[in-house]
């Protein structure tokens, strides 16, 4: 049944291209996590990054941005 559906479809290549792109990016991220982060100094540097930048206040709103509910 599926063979007849896919046999007449001209757009079958696009889902396959999307799947190949997704799998390649997923494997690239896994490779970076397992092999690119073996350097302890790089991991410590990334762990020391702040969550809030200097331009943002502690409530999550950037300075100068008005809140809608006030």
C-alpha positions as CSV (number, residue, x, y, z in Angstrom):
1,X,0.0,0.0,0.0
2,X,2.7,2.5,0.9
3,X,4.7,1.5,-2.1
4,X,1.9,2.7,-4.4
5,X,1.6,6.0,-2.5
6,X,5.4,6.7,-2.6
7,X,5.8,5.5,-6.1
8,X,3.6,8.4,-7.4
9,X,4.9,11.1,-5.1
10,X,7.4,13.6,-6.6
11,X,8.0,15.2,-3.2
12,X,9.5,12.2,-1.4
13,X,13.0,13.6,-1.5
14,X,12.2,16.6,0.8
15,X,11.4,14.6,4.0
16,X,14.5,12.5,3.4
17,X,16.6,15.6,3.0
18,X,15.1,17.0,6.2
19,X,15.8,13.7,8.0
20,X,19.4,13.7,6.8
21,X,20.0,17.3,8.0
22,X,18.4,16.5,11.4
23,X,20.5,13.4,11.9
24,X,23.7,15.1,10.8
25,X,23.1,18.1,13.2
26,X,22.2,15.7,16.0
27,X,25.4,13.7,15.5
28,X,27.5,16.9,15.3
29,X,26.1,18.1,18.7
30,X,26.7,14.7,20.2
31,X,30.3,14.7,18.8
32,X,30.9,18.2,20.3
33,X,29.6,17.1,23.7
34,X,31.6,13.9,23.9
35,X,34.8,15.0,22.1
36,X,34.8,18.8,22.1
37,X,34.3,19.2,25.8
38,X,37.1,16.9,27.0
39,X,39.1,20.0,27.9
40,X,38.3,20.7,31.5
41,X,39.3,24.4,31.2
42,X,36.6,24.9,28.5
43,X,34.0,23.2,30.6
44,X,34.9,25.4,33.6
45,X,34.8,28.5,31.4
46,X,31.3,27.7,30.1
47,X,30.1,26.8,33.6
48,X,31.2,30.2,34.9
49,X,29.0,32.1,32.4
50,X,26.3,34.2,34.1
51,X,22.6,33.6,33.4
52,X,21.8,37.3,33.6
53,X,23.8,39.8,31.5
54,X,24.7,43.3,32.8
55,X,22.0,44.9,30.7
56,X,19.1,42.9,32.3
57,X,17.7,43.4,35.7
58,X,17.1,40.4,38.0
59,X,13.3,40.3,37.2
60,X,13.9,39.3,33.6
61,X,13.1,42.6,32.0
62,X,15.8,44.6,30.2
63,X,16.5,48.0,31.6
64,X,14.3,50.7,29.9
65,X,11.6,48.2,28.9
66,X,8.2,49.1,30.3
67,X,6.1,46.3,31.8
68,X,2.6,46.0,30.1
69,X,0.7,45.1,33.3
70,X,1.8,48.2,35.3
